[in-house]
Amino acid sequence: MATRQPLSARQVLGKQPSLKAPRVLGDWLLWLEQRPQDKGRTTALLRPWGRPEQTPKELTPAPCNLRCRVHEYGGGASAAALDDHGLLLTWIDDSDGCLWARSWGGLADGDPQTVVANGPARRLTAPGEGLLGGGVIDAKRNRWIGVMEHAGRDVLVQVAIDRLDQTPVVLHTAADFAGYPAISPDGDQLAWVEWQQPAMPWEAAALHWAPINAHGDLGSVGTLAGSAPDAERPTSVFQPLWLPDGQLIVAEDAGGWWNLMQHQDPGDPSQRWERLWPMQAETAMPQWVFGMSTTAWDGEQLIAAVCAEGRWQLKRLSADGSIRMVDQPFDDLAELHADAGRAVAIASNSTTGQGLLELHIASGRWSHTPASAPVLEPESISIAEPLWFAGAAGRRTHAWYYPPRGGASANTPLLVKSHSGPTAMARRGLSLGIQFWTSRGWGVVDVNYGGSTGFGRAYRERLNGEWGVVDVQDCAAAAKAVIANGDAHPQRIAIEGGSAGGFTTLACLCFTDVFQVGACRYAVSDLLALASETHRFEARYLDALVGAWPQDRQRYEERSPLHHADRIRCPVIFFQGLQDKVVVPEQTERMAAALRRNGIPVEVRTYAEEGHGFRDSAVQVDVLEATEAFFRQHLGLEPHPH
């Protein structure tokens, strides 16, 4: 039931599933759904394409939990294809980390209720062989090709789909990291992305290619695009995509923006890349997880999700270089996939929550199926307004500002949000978490501080060597801009963030005098500990963000909130998962203890079964309710009735 009353935390988080990895497979639509009310379990669902009224069939009921843990952040937990027997689905099950497979028949009738499994699920790999994920199905050879993280290195491996409890067979050993394998339509070529420390994949990555020989092995490996970390001009690549005629498409940012380029024949060294669609907009995202997709082939043309100034659009890219808008109302798009003139994406906008956007390309007809029923009347929703302000070094910086319900005044409390990553971006899609605050009289400013994605490589590189400086100055400047507009009280300014956003939050409390209270989820507080204790994927990330480790140790100390806890003079609440391998619980414990020694009001909440990022809805509800109560208590605001 929609409501105009203030949102409760349970309305925001109780039954809001997260959608992932949608795919068009013939006349069917397959996607994953992460369910916070089921302790974050992820399952696969299937229904006919374009038939949202149909009840989907759950292909992987409990206890199945589709989750990849490669590089800690995972992604790419499943792969699917249609074959002579129906639908084939492979997945990584979090219970044992193994690769599983199952097939279903009965798809001809277009009725989910007639879809039946062709036998039980089959465990294809033996436990303990390494972390698997990010794979694709090689239909020509009836195998799965994906990434295995093992013994401190990534390898591309194959797993036969018709055998049980195998040891994955190594096809290629990467110099360091690998991901995004893509098989050509004829099954005879493989492209993938590799990168090496100290670079992250969005800083410098290379597109590799190899022929697949008659025995299924890889031939001589070549490098087609991108760069090594030590290149004079580092570039990155994103999401190789094959066209039916053997052309290869990839996004690359040598021109300052992630734009698409195409290669006629990767096996012909005389051929060169063509950049047919230059634009000052992004057609890629930082590769924190496997499985992200912003480009798709619909059977006749390229479809791309393109981001300009914080808004996403769908565009058609033709072989003659023309770019045409796809008319649809959503400006927050992710995980695009297409086939046979049909496209699907996870989509939202300022008034519509996350859902499945199904689009018939030729006719322009579309439908949108929200992940959950709306809980707000449209007129009760606070609409994001672009806020451009002078940030660090006076540079033009972006944020989304949400006025409180009923309008803002000079007495309005303001919540500043510092996103994680720090390469993420503040998006414009409907966030019930933000609406929770605006429905309760708060203004919210969601800051795309320097380092954020969606504004070009130069904007992203503002944070190089300046993490803890540029992001802090930008968040403080955003708050000051709202205050200067007469829309917030200067003594009622709160800030919150998780992970890297938690670091920015603590640094803002340390090194500025703008904020009166803060909330941190699994926050980085000690850069020295992060540099020496964190997991493999991010082990050298701070080289670019802060400086070479350990040579620049002094700079790490200067930026670390833990080493300047005496400069924090306002209350802070912390939330920490005890299974966190990215920011280990000890960091939060040490930070809280340092503040307590200085007489600062501190609250710490820990969650025994959570890691880096909270999945259980009960935990998410507790975090939101506790944050609001803590803020109101320490800003002198009356408790809000629940």
Phi, psi and omega in degrees: 000125178291153184215152172256001177285161176305138180292142171266161179299326181289328173295323182288318194238349189296319185223037182259092179289158176253129182266144182214155165050051176289144180218138171271122179233094184062239180266014186238157177238125179243139175206167176254149180225119176267125189249105181296332179286351177247038180058032176081012179297140179249134183227164180255136182235151183219135172206166177298141177296138178073015180235067184296341180287344180285136175287122183290157175264129176277117184276334185232070182295165179306142014268009180304136178221105186279108182205131175257142180240015176300135181060021179073319185273340170072229189087165178059044184281346184222160172215150185214155177201155172267137176224190184296339182264353181127234181256129174251128178235130170245150180204157171267124179262129186290343182293328183224356181072011183268161174271128180241161177213151174202151177234157182227141174247188179079026183274346188296328184283347181070023181240118180304333183287341178267357178285123183230148180286140175269068181095177183284166174295146184241129177273114187274332182240151177281150179296150170083012181275352184132172180274130184246153175168180175063035188260170176226161179264124174267092186296328182297328184242010177052054181215164175254133175242126181202196184256137169237123175266117187209131176055042174075022180206154175264140173228145170276130184230161173240147177224122177294140184275348183254016179229157184252151171048050181273164163265124181304141181264127183284128174262326184200137176256120180285155174297331180205275183251154177211159178183174174060047175296140180222126182263135179295157183303327179277358178077010187251005179218148178230132173240148178201172182249139172229152173211162185228147172296146012272004184282146165271161187297335178275354177266312178204123179210156183239145174267117179257156181213147174206146171286154175255121185277181187298333180271359180091359177279164177270138174279202182298130183274133176239159176252123187258333185197172180082197184205168171276165182299328185268014179295151179300324178230085183300141176224159179235161178231160184212131168054079171297139183221126179269141171263161184302332182272008177093000174289152182242133179246141174208151173270139183212147189243030178298332180272008179098349178223145174289096177247157181275146172220158184232150180236126185294318186207097183302335181278354181254108183295346179281343181280151180233163176289146174243131178255090188272343188231061179291138178200153175272070182199163186256135173243033180201174178218160176299135186274069175286329182228161172284161170088356179292145182213126176240358182225142181211155174254123186266007183110338180226332185206166176279139172241133182227140168272124188236132182248125175226126179051043173086000180242139178260143176225158172262134180224148174264133181244115184264160182296338179275005179091358181283150180234122181235141180288141170265118187284111176198156194268010187254136183237017170229105190233147178203159171054058180284137174214148183213158176190138173052046176079007181239145179227153175221146175208159170275122192221149172205172171213194188292339183242355184233129182286173182305135179197180180270116175267118177250126190229126172269112193298311187295315184273339184082001179291141179216158171221156181226124180248104181298150179295335179207163182295146180294147179244000181231140168291145181308322182287349179267356185271133174278122184270133179296132176245132178294132177238111175257132185213166177277110181266212181305136181060022177074010184282147181295122187229150190247148170209162169255127178251132178244112177288152179290157176301130182093354177098157182261160175214180179291353179256002186287134171288150184232134173252123175261129180252127176249113188288168183273187177119277004276017182273003179294185176219148172284116184264166185260354180296156182302122176243113178293335175299317177291319180296332174306313182287316182293329178290346181250019172093007180264144162273152180228133173237118183258111197264128168268072183294164177308130188112345183286155177274156174105358184231018178096164184294321181298320178296317178298322185279358173303334184271353180300119182073001189234018177293131186094358177237295183296313180298321180293313180296324180292317179296318178296319181293324177297315178299317180295326179294319178293319177298316181297332177281358180079022186248011179201152178273128184295344178255015179228050184247120178248159177219143178214154178188163178237147178060240177298326175293331174291324174298313179300321178300310180296320179294324176297321179290329180285311198249007172226168178243027186274330192252146182252350181197152181216156176226133184230129173253125179036059189272140170288123178240339184231104181295329178296316178293320180298319181295331186254345187244344190285175185283172190301317186303320183255013187301331181242013183300324185289346176304318179279322186283328185238303183162170181299136179249132007262009184304321183262037183306321182298321179295323177299318179294318182297329184268347188279120177303326181300326182275359179225033183301334181292346180273349176274119184243017182228161184292148180221138173246137183242145175230129188217130171275135184280351176261011185290124177257352179272304172246102186292148184306331182300327179301312180295318180299316181293320181294315180297319180296321179297320179291319179299320179299333179268007177078019180272134176298126183224141171230137179233129175238127181244155183227116192297326187257004184261150176250223182271097188107127186266130184253330184283130183297326179297322177292315181299319178297315180300318180298313183293315180295318181293323179297313181297315181298319180295316179298313183296319180300314189269352172259002178073026179266147178296140175303139180274135178295136180267000000 
